[in-house]
Amino acid sequence: MFEFSLRETCIEPRPVDASRVISWCMMGRHSPDARTRLRAVPLVLFGVVVACGRIGFDDVDVDASVEDVRASPVDASMAMTSDTGTGEGAADEPEPVDANQPDDAQPADETSTADAQSGCATNCTNAHGTTSCVNSVCVPVCASGYADCDGDVANGCEANVEADPTHCGTCTKVCTVDSGSPICTNGVCGTSSCAAGTGDCDANAGNGCETNLNTSTTNCRFCGNACTNANGSTSCVGGTCTPVCSGGFGDCDGNVTNGCETPVNTISNCGSCGHVCTSDAGTPTCSGSTCGTSCDLSGTWAAKVIVQLSWPSSLALATGSGTLDIWLLLTGTQSGNSLPSTLLPCEITIPDFPSSSVAGNELYGLTFPNALFDHSPAFLPTTPAAVTLSGSAPGSTVTVPPIAFLVGVTLANPTTAAWPSTPEMVTSNDVDQDIKPGVTTPYKSGGSYVSVPVNVTKSPRADKAYLASRVVTSMSGTLASCTSIAGTATVTNFDTHILGCELAGDAGTCTQADSDFTDNNRPAYVTGAATVNLVKIANGATCATVRAAL
């Protein structure tokens, strides 16, 4: 049975060591025998309440802290004893309890710790106990004799509270002495006869204080405190472990005793501890301790090619120059360093062309209507392109081999075939499905523009042309980011023919002679330097989106 003095309990209260109370509870959790004995404690406390009339906090001096309890090992000698008779009040036989498992806990899955840690921002490590990741936070569980004193859950239970005189028994307990040097033995402060900075670490009284605690890597600052570094070298300087990291590693947990534990070639520690690689688009990478980006170029791109054009003068036309602008919708799927793609023209603009002074210095302009590009399903065919990449990181080169865009014409070999010398030799393709050869392109009108004459008398005139054209180009650019490419294009051909025309004022269709006159007096384009720009746009985008993007 429990024994206590009613006089001592009620009249002369003693200070109560809370650490012992909680230690009893901890033993009750992990020891079946102690737990059985503790079941009688509520009955005893109830008797105290009846006898005394009260239990006030002023009667109890709680001389412990949470830190004391966390660091204190359970001492079986603290357990209270009771009779374990078999009478009516005897305790039931307790179920066996695994001291390493919480009550009612299921056996842990061996893979659960590693899987749980994958959610933590920092890899959880604990050289002196176990650790887990709960709600993306490292949660260390300390082995006996160790505690988490620096508050850094990432490095676990770093303090040896059994032997460290600066954390002796508890995290906050620092051993001090008036003379000699402080030591900590089994969590209890003591005094060593050794001079400060030395220690008797081999327990051999014959050789005295043989160890220099300021320089010994196996006994740094106190006996048994070894400096380790699997990824470099280490030393003990002034009683502090001082690791020197090998290339590719760093001391990222701040625990000098375990050295350079962290590789610094990952996206969370790239080149140095805490240097996190980020990327606005694409996937961040770390290579050679340098952050980078790996782009996935699959998807939809808006492209714009701008070509410098010029043409010589003739009896009917003045010399001129300007730009050919072509908007393209590119769709591709990246596979390694290949980006098989298709390209669809989304708009084409050509420069205006003035007549010669002999022809009256008139101004003409030809347009490709947006309806030609915006029709669904598309009027114009897509062009396949075997796009290649030198890599997937910004700075890589993107190359498009020679491709041809045909409008209103069919050629067996679009990129290499000779352009037909006359309109009559063109195999036309009525892509806009208006039962006219080629594509119908209106001439500009209003303002300074006039309709194109179909003969030397300038009457009648044509307000629409049936056009066939070809552009042959290759492209090479640099991946400026995962969403933009800039470079140059080589346009070898911009060929055209007027296959027919419509007379202004709904006067009917041009005769063959009228059509030939307009074709013979069209600009003979010469291509020059060209640029190309691409930006990534939303998948499923239309030609209208392409035009707006560039």
C-alpha positions as CSV (number, residue, x, y, z in Angstrom):
1,M,0.0,0.0,0.0
2,F,1.0,3.7,-0.5
3,E,2.3,5.3,2.7
4,F,2.2,9.0,3.5
5,S,2.2,11.2,6.6
6,L,-1.1,13.1,6.9
7,R,0.7,15.6,9.0
8,E,3.4,16.1,6.4
9,T,0.9,16.3,3.6
10,C,-1.6,18.8,5.3
11,I,0.4,20.7,7.8
12,E,4.0,20.7,6.6
13,P,3.8,20.6,2.8
14,R,7.0,19.8,1.0
15,P,8.2,21.0,-2.4
16,V,7.2,18.6,-5.1
17,D,9.6,17.8,-7.9
18,A,7.3,17.9,-11.0
19,S,9.9,16.1,-13.0
20,R,9.5,13.1,-10.8
21,V,5.7,13.2,-11.2
22,I,5.9,13.3,-14.9
23,S,8.7,10.7,-14.9
24,W,6.3,8.4,-13.0
25,C,3.7,9.0,-15.7
26,M,6.2,8.3,-18.4
27,M,7.1,5.0,-16.6
28,G,3.5,4.2,-16.4
29,R,3.3,4.6,-20.1
30,H,6.3,2.4,-20.9
31,S,6.4,0.0,-17.9
32,P,3.5,-2.3,-17.2
33,D,4.5,-2.8,-13.6
34,A,4.8,1.0,-12.9
35,R,1.6,1.7,-14.7
36,T,-0.2,-0.8,-12.4
37,R,1.1,0.9,-9.3
38,L,0.1,4.3,-10.6
39,R,-3.5,3.3,-10.9
40,A,-3.8,3.8,-7.2
41,V,-2.5,7.4,-7.2
42,P,-5.9,9.1,-7.9
43,L,-7.3,7.3,-4.8
44,V,-4.4,8.5,-2.6
45,L,-4.8,12.1,-3.9
46,F,-8.5,11.9,-3.2
47,G,-7.8,10.9,0.4
48,V,-5.5,13.9,0.7
49,V,-8.2,16.2,-0.6
50,V,-10.7,14.9,2.0
51,A,-8.1,15.2,4.8
52,C,-6.8,18.6,4.0
53,G,-9.9,20.2,2.6
54,R,-8.0,21.5,-0.3
55,I,-4.9,21.3,-2.4
56,G,-3.7,24.8,-3.3
57,F,-0.9,25.8,-5.6
58,D,0.5,27.7,-2.7
59,D,1.2,24.3,-1.0
60,V,3.2,23.0,-3.9
61,D,6.5,24.3,-5.1
62,V,6.9,23.0,-8.7
63,D,10.6,22.8,-9.2
64,A,10.8,21.7,-12.8
65,S,10.4,22.9,-16.3
66,V,9.3,21.3,-19.6
67,E,13.0,21.4,-20.7
68,D,13.9,19.4,-17.5
69,V,11.3,16.8,-18.2
70,R,12.2,16.6,-22.0
71,A,15.9,15.9,-21.2
72,S,15.5,13.8,-18.0
73,P,15.8,10.1,-18.5
74,V,13.3,7.9,-16.6
75,D,14.8,6.6,-13.4
76,A,13.1,3.5,-12.2
77,S,14.2,4.2,-8.6
78,M,11.7,7.1,-8.5
79,A,8.8,4.7,-8.8
80,M,6.5,4.4,-5.8
81,T,5.8,0.9,-4.5
82,S,2.5,-0.7,-3.6
83,D,1.2,-4.0,-2.6
84,T,0.1,-6.1,-5.5
85,G,-2.4,-8.3,-3.7
86,T,-5.1,-10.3,-5.4
87,G,-8.0,-8.9,-3.4
88,E,-10.9,-6.9,-4.5
89,G,-8.9,-3.7,-5.0
90,A,-6.1,-5.4,-6.9
91,A,-5.1,-4.0,-10.3
92,D,-5.9,-5.9,-13.4
93,E,-3.0,-7.5,-15.1
94,P,-1.9,-4.9,-17.7
95,E,-1.4,-5.7,-21.4
96,P,2.2,-5.9,-22.6
97,V,3.3,-2.5,-23.9
98,D,6.0,-1.9,-26.5
99,A,8.2,0.9,-25.0
100,N,9.0,2.1,-28.4
101,Q,5.4,2.6,-29.5
102,P,2.7,5.1,-28.3
103,D,-0.4,3.6,-26.8
104,D,-2.7,2.1,-29.4
105,A,-0.2,2.8,-32.1
106,Q,0.1,0.4,-35.0
107,P,3.5,-0.9,-36.1
108,A,5.2,1.7,-38.3
109,D,5.6,1.1,-42.0
110,E,9.4,1.0,-42.7
111,T,8.9,3.3,-45.7
112,S,6.7,5.8,-43.9
113,T,9.5,7.9,-42.5
114,A,11.2,8.5,-45.9
115,D,7.8,9.0,-47.6
116,A,6.8,11.5,-44.9
117,Q,10.0,13.4,-45.1
118,S,9.5,14.1,-48.8
119,G,6.9,16.7,-47.8
120,C,9.3,18.7,-45.7
121,A,11.1,21.7,-47.1
122,T,14.4,20.5,-45.4
123,N,15.5,16.9,-45.2
124,C,14.9,15.8,-41.6
125,T,18.0,14.3,-40.0
126,N,18.6,13.1,-36.4
127,A,21.8,11.3,-35.5
128,H,20.6,10.7,-31.9
129,G,17.1,9.4,-32.2
130,T,14.4,9.2,-34.9
131,T,12.6,11.8,-36.9
132,S,9.5,12.2,-39.0
133,C,7.8,14.8,-41.1
134,V,4.3,15.9,-39.8
135,N,2.4,18.5,-41.8
136,S,5.6,19.4,-43.6
137,V,7.5,20.0,-40.3
138,C,10.4,17.9,-39.0
139,V,9.5,16.3,-35.7
140,P,12.6,14.7,-33.9
141,V,12.2,12.1,-31.2
142,C,15.3,12.2,-29.0
143,A,17.2,9.1,-27.8
144,S,18.0,8.9,-24.1
145,G,20.7,11.4,-23.1
146,Y,20.1,13.8,-26.0
147,A,17.9,16.8,-26.6
148,D,17.0,19.4,-29.2
149,C,18.6,22.4,-27.6
150,D,19.2,24.7,-30.5
151,G,15.5,24.7,-31.6
152,D,16.5,23.6,-35.1
153,V,14.2,20.6,-35.9
154,A,16.2,20.0,-39.1
155,N,19.3,18.7,-37.2
156,G,17.3,16.7,-34.6
157,C,18.7,16.1,-31.1
158,E,22.1,17.6,-31.3
159,A,22.9,18.1,-27.6
160,N,24.4,15.4,-25.3
161,V,22.7,16.3,-22.0
162,E,24.5,13.4,-20.3
163,A,28.0,14.9,-20.9
164,D,27.9,18.4,-22.2
165,P,28.6,20.9,-19.4
166,T,26.7,23.6,-21.3
167,H,23.6,21.5,-21.5
168,C,23.9,19.2,-18.5
169,G,20.7,17.3,-17.7
170,T,18.6,19.9,-19.4
171,C,19.1,22.3,-22.4
172,T,19.3,25.3,-20.1
173,K,21.6,23.9,-17.4
174,V,25.2,25.3,-17.7
175,C,27.7,23.8,-15.2
176,T,29.7,26.4,-13.3
177,V,32.5,26.0,-10.7
178,D,34.4,28.4,-8.5
179,S,37.7,26.5,-9.2
180,G,38.9,23.7,-11.5
181,S,36.8,23.0,-14.6
182,P,33.1,22.0,-14.9
183,I,32.1,18.6,-16.1
184,C,28.8,16.8,-16.7
185,T,28.5,13.2,-15.8
186,N,25.2,11.3,-16.5
187,G,23.4,14.7,-16.6
188,V,24.8,15.9,-13.3
189,C,27.2,18.8,-13.0
190,G,30.5,18.2,-11.3
191,T,34.0,19.6,-10.9
192,S,37.1,18.2,-12.5
193,S,40.5,18.7,-11.0
194,C,41.7,19.1,-14.6
195,A,42.7,22.6,-15.8
196,A,40.3,24.3,-18.1
197,G,40.6,22.9,-21.6
198,T,41.9,19.5,-20.5
199,G,40.1,16.4,-19.5
200,D,40.7,12.8,-18.1
201,C,38.9,11.1,-21.0
202,D,40.5,7.7,-20.7
203,A,39.6,7.4,-17.0
204,N,43.2,6.5,-16.3
205,A,44.2,8.3,-13.1
206,G,47.8,7.5,-13.8
207,N,48.2,9.8,-16.8
208,G,46.0,12.6,-15.3
209,C,44.3,15.0,-17.6
210,E,45.7,13.6,-20.8
211,T,43.3,15.1,-23.3
212,N,43.4,18.6,-24.8
213,L,39.7,19.4,-25.1
214,N,40.5,22.4,-27.3
215,T,42.1,20.4,-30.1
216,S,41.0,16.8,-29.8
217,T,38.6,15.8,-32.6
218,T,37.5,12.8,-30.6
219,N,37.0,14.8,-27.4
220,C,36.2,18.3,-28.5
221,R,35.1,20.6,-25.5
222,F,34.2,17.6,-23.4
223,C,35.1,14.0,-23.3
224,G,33.3,11.8,-25.9
225,N,32.2,14.7,-28.1
226,A,33.7,13.6,-31.4
227,C,33.9,15.8,-34.5
228,T,32.9,13.9,-37.6
229,N,32.8,14.8,-41.3
230,A,32.1,12.2,-43.9
231,N,32.3,14.7,-46.7
232,G,35.6,16.6,-46.0
233,S,37.9,17.1,-43.1
234,T,37.4,18.3,-39.6
235,S,39.4,19.7,-36.6
236,C,38.7,21.0,-33.1
237,V,39.6,24.6,-32.7
238,G,39.2,26.2,-29.3
239,G,36.8,23.4,-28.2
240,T,34.6,23.8,-31.3
241,C,34.3,21.3,-34.1
242,T,35.4,23.1,-37.3
243,P,34.5,21.1,-40.5
244,V,36.1,21.8,-43.9
245,C,33.8,20.7,-46.7
246,S,34.7,18.8,-49.8
247,G,33.5,20.2,-53.1
248,G,29.8,19.6,-53.5
249,F,28.9,19.5,-49.8
250,G,28.1,22.1,-47.1
251,D,27.3,22.3,-43.4
252,C,23.7,23.3,-43.8
253,D,22.1,22.1,-40.6
254,G,24.5,24.3,-38.4
255,N,25.6,21.2,-36.4
256,V,29.4,21.3,-36.6
257,T,29.8,17.9,-35.0
258,N,28.3,16.1,-38.0
259,G,30.4,18.0,-40.5
260,C,29.3,18.7,-44.1
261,E,26.2,16.6,-44.2
262,T,24.3,18.2,-47.1
263,P,25.0,18.0,-50.9
264,V,25.0,21.5,-52.4
265,N,24.2,20.3,-55.9
266,T,20.4,20.2,-55.5
267,I,17.8,22.8,-56.3
268,S,17.2,23.5,-52.6
269,N,20.9,23.9,-51.9
270,C,22.7,24.8,-55.2
271,G,26.3,25.9,-54.8
272,S,25.7,26.9,-51.1
273,C,23.3,26.2,-48.3
274,G,19.9,27.6,-48.7
275,H,20.4,28.8,-52.3
276,V,17.1,27.7,-53.8
277,C,16.8,27.5,-57.6
278,T,13.6,28.9,-59.0
279,S,12.1,29.3,-62.5
280,D,9.3,31.4,-63.8
281,A,8.6,28.8,-66.4
282,G,10.1,25.3,-66.9
283,T,11.7,23.2,-64.3
284,P,14.5,24.5,-62.1
285,T,17.8,22.6,-62.2
286,C,21.2,22.7,-60.4
287,S,24.2,21.6,-62.4
288,G,27.8,22.3,-61.4
289,S,26.5,24.3,-58.4
290,T,24.8,26.7,-60.7
291,C,21.0,27.1,-61.0
292,G,19.5,26.6,-64.4
293,T,16.2,25.9,-66.1
294,S,15.0,23.0,-68.2
295,C,12.3,24.1,-70.6
296,D,9.5,22.0,-72.0
297,L,8.9,23.6,-75.4
298,S,5.8,21.5,-76.2
299,G,2.7,23.5,-76.9
300,T,1.6,26.4,-79.0
301,W,3.7,29.3,-80.2
302,A,3.1,32.5,-82.0
303,A,5.8,33.3,-84.6
304,K,6.5,36.4,-86.7
305,V,8.9,36.6,-89.6
306,I,9.9,40.0,-90.9
307,V,11.7,40.0,-94.3
308,Q,13.3,43.0,-96.0
309,L,12.1,43.2,-99.6
310,S,13.1,45.3,-102.6
311,W,12.2,45.4,-106.3
312,P,13.7,47.1,-109.3
313,S,11.9,49.7,-111.4
314,S,10.2,49.1,-114.7
315,L,8.3,51.1,-117.2
316,A,5.2,50.8,-115.1
317,L,6.6,50.6,-111.6
318,A,9.1,52.7,-109.5
319,T,11.8,51.0,-107.5
320,G,10.7,50.2,-104.0
321,S,11.3,48.5,-100.7
322,G,9.5,47.4,-97.6
323,T,8.9,44.4,-95.4
324,L,7.1,41.2,-95.9
325,D,5.5,40.2,-92.5
326,I,4.3,36.7,-91.9
327,W,2.5,35.6,-88.7
328,L,2.6,31.8,-88.0
329,L,0.9,29.4,-85.5
330,L,3.4,26.8,-84.5
331,T,2.3,23.7,-82.6
332,G,4.8,21.0,-81.5
333,T,5.6,18.3,-79.0
334,Q,9.2,18.1,-77.6
335,S,11.0,14.8,-77.5
336,G,14.5,15.2,-76.3
337,N,16.2,17.7,-78.6
338,S,13.5,17.4,-81.2
339,L,10.4,19.5,-81.6
340,P,8.3,18.0,-84.4
341,S,6.0,20.8,-85.4
342,T,3.4,22.1,-87.8
343,L,3.1,25.7,-88.9
344,L,0.1,27.5,-90.2
345,P,0.1,31.0,-91.7
346,C,-2.1,33.5,-89.7
347,E,-1.4,36.7,-91.6
348,I,0.7,38.0,-94.5
349,T,1.3,41.6,-95.3
350,I,3.3,43.0,-98.3
351,P,4.6,46.5,-98.9
352,D,2.7,49.0,-101.1
353,F,4.2,49.6,-104.5
354,P,4.1,52.9,-106.4
355,S,3.9,53.3,-110.2
356,S,6.6,55.0,-112.1
357,S,6.4,58.7,-113.1
358,V,5.6,57.6,-116.6
359,A,2.6,55.8,-115.2
360,G,1.5,58.7,-113.1
361,N,3.1,58.0,-109.7
362,E,0.1,56.1,-108.4
363,L,0.0,54.1,-105.2
364,Y,-1.1,50.5,-105.1
365,G,-1.5,48.0,-102.3
366,L,-2.6,44.4,-102.1
367,T,-4.1,42.7,-99.0
368,F,-4.5,39.2,-97.7
369,P,-7.9,39.2,-95.9
370,N,-8.0,37.8,-92.3
371,A,-10.9,35.7,-93.4
372,L,-8.4,33.6,-95.4
373,F,-6.6,32.7,-92.1
374,D,-9.4,32.7,-89.6
375,H,-11.8,30.2,-91.3
376,S,-12.6,27.1,-89.4
377,P,-11.6,24.6,-90.6
378,A,-8.5,26.3,-91.9
379,F,-8.4,27.2,-95.5
380,L,-4.6,27.1,-95.7
381,P,-2.7,23.9,-95.2
382,T,-0.2,23.4,-92.3
383,T,3.4,22.9,-93.1
384,P,5.4,20.2,-91.2
385,A,8.8,21.2,-89.7
386,A,11.5,19.0,-88.1
387,V,12.5,21.6,-85.5
388,T,15.7,20.7,-83.6
389,L,17.2,22.0,-80.3
390,S,20.8,22.2,-79.0
391,G,19.3,21.8,-75.5
392,S,16.4,22.7,-73.3
393,A,17.9,25.5,-71.2
394,P,17.7,29.2,-72.0
395,G,20.5,30.0,-74.4
396,S,20.0,26.9,-76.4
397,T,19.7,27.1,-80.2
398,V,16.4,26.4,-82.0
399,T,16.7,25.5,-85.7
400,V,13.9,25.2,-88.3
401,P,15.1,23.7,-91.6
402,P,13.9,25.1,-95.0
403,I,10.1,25.0,-95.2
404,A,7.7,26.5,-97.8
405,F,4.4,28.2,-97.3
406,L,2.1,27.8,-100.4
407,V,-0.9,30.1,-100.9
408,G,-3.2,29.3,-103.9
409,V,-0.7,27.0,-105.6
410,T,0.5,23.4,-105.6
411,L,4.1,22.3,-106.2
412,A,5.5,18.8,-106.1
413,N,8.6,19.9,-104.2
414,P,7.6,23.2,-102.5
415,T,11.1,24.2,-101.1
416,T,13.2,23.3,-104.2
417,A,10.9,23.4,-107.3
418,A,11.5,26.2,-109.8
419,W,8.8,28.8,-109.7
420,P,6.6,28.7,-112.9
421,S,7.6,31.4,-115.4
422,T,4.0,32.3,-116.4
423,P,0.6,32.2,-114.7
424,E,-0.6,29.7,-117.2
425,M,2.0,27.2,-115.9
426,V,0.8,27.4,-112.3
427,T,-1.2,24.6,-110.8
428,S,-3.6,26.7,-108.8
429,N,-5.3,25.7,-105.6
430,D,-8.6,27.3,-104.7
431,V,-7.9,27.2,-101.0
432,D,-10.5,29.9,-100.1
433,Q,-13.2,27.9,-102.0
434,D,-14.6,30.8,-103.9
435,I,-14.4,29.0,-107.3
436,K,-11.6,31.3,-108.4
437,P,-8.0,30.3,-109.1
438,G,-5.6,30.9,-106.2
439,V,-6.7,33.1,-103.4
440,T,-8.7,36.3,-103.8
441,T,-6.8,39.3,-102.5
442,P,-8.4,42.8,-102.7
443,Y,-6.4,45.8,-103.7
444,K,-6.4,48.7,-101.2
445,S,-8.7,51.6,-101.9
446,G,-9.5,55.0,-100.4
447,G,-7.1,57.7,-99.5
448,S,-4.0,57.7,-101.7
449,Y,-4.7,54.3,-103.1
450,V,-6.1,53.6,-106.6
451,S,-7.1,50.4,-108.3
452,V,-4.6,48.7,-110.5
453,P,-4.9,49.3,-114.2
454,V,-5.3,46.3,-116.5
455,N,-4.0,48.1,-119.6
456,V,-2.0,51.1,-120.7
457,T,-5.2,53.3,-121.0
458,K,-5.8,52.7,-117.2
459,S,-9.4,51.9,-118.0
460,P,-10.9,49.7,-116.7
461,R,-9.1,48.9,-113.5
462,A,-9.0,45.8,-111.2
463,D,-10.0,45.9,-107.5
464,K,-9.2,42.2,-106.8
465,A,-6.4,39.8,-107.8
466,Y,-6.4,36.0,-107.9
467,L,-3.0,35.4,-106.4
468,A,-0.6,32.4,-106.1
469,S,2.5,32.8,-103.9
470,R,5.3,30.9,-102.2
471,V,7.6,31.8,-99.3
472,V,10.7,29.5,-98.6
473,T,12.5,30.1,-95.4
474,S,14.6,28.6,-92.7
475,M,15.0,29.9,-89.2
476,S,17.5,29.8,-86.4
477,G,17.0,31.4,-82.9
478,T,18.1,31.4,-79.3
479,L,15.9,30.3,-76.5
480,A,15.8,33.5,-74.5
481,S,13.5,31.9,-71.9
482,C,11.1,29.0,-71.7
483,T,8.5,31.2,-73.4
484,S,10.4,33.2,-76.0
485,I,12.7,32.7,-78.9
486,A,14.5,35.3,-81.0
487,G,16.7,34.9,-84.0
488,T,17.1,35.2,-87.8
489,A,15.4,33.8,-90.8
490,T,16.8,33.1,-94.2
491,V,14.1,33.7,-96.8
492,T,15.3,32.5,-100.2
493,N,12.0,33.0,-102.1
494,F,9.0,35.2,-102.2
495,D,7.4,34.3,-105.5
496,T,4.0,35.5,-106.8
497,H,1.8,35.4,-109.9
498,I,-1.5,37.1,-110.8
499,L,-3.7,34.3,-112.1
500,G,-6.7,36.5,-112.8
501,C,-8.5,39.6,-111.5
502,E,-11.9,41.2,-111.0
503,L,-12.8,44.6,-112.5
504,A,-13.7,47.5,-110.2
505,G,-17.3,48.4,-109.9
506,D,-18.5,44.9,-110.3
507,A,-17.7,45.1,-114.0
508,G,-16.9,41.4,-114.2
509,T,-13.9,39.2,-114.5
510,C,-10.7,40.4,-116.2
511,T,-9.8,38.9,-119.6
512,Q,-6.7,36.8,-119.9
513,A,-5.0,39.8,-121.5
514,D,-6.0,42.0,-118.6
515,S,-4.7,39.4,-116.1
516,D,-1.4,39.1,-118.0
517,F,-0.9,42.9,-118.0
518,T,-1.3,43.0,-114.2
519,D,1.0,40.0,-113.7
520,N,3.7,41.5,-116.0
521,N,3.6,44.7,-114.0
522,R,3.7,43.3,-110.5
523,P,6.9,43.8,-108.3
524,A,9.7,41.3,-108.9
525,Y,10.6,40.9,-105.2
526,V,14.2,40.4,-104.0
527,T,14.5,39.1,-100.4
528,G,17.0,40.4,-97.9
529,A,17.7,40.1,-94.2
530,A,15.0,38.6,-92.0
531,T,14.2,38.2,-88.3
532,V,12.0,35.8,-86.4
533,N,10.4,36.0,-83.0
534,L,8.3,33.4,-81.2
535,V,6.4,33.6,-77.9
536,K,4.5,30.8,-76.2
537,I,0.8,31.1,-76.1
538,A,-2.1,29.1,-74.7
539,N,-2.8,25.7,-76.3
540,G,-5.7,25.9,-78.6
541,A,-5.0,29.5,-79.5
542,T,-6.3,30.8,-82.9
543,C,-4.7,33.0,-85.5
544,A,-6.3,36.0,-84.0
545,T,-4.4,35.3,-80.8
546,V,-1.2,34.9,-82.8
547,R,-1.7,38.3,-84.4
548,A,-2.4,39.9,-81.1
549,A,0.7,38.4,-79.4
550,L,3.1,39.8,-82.0
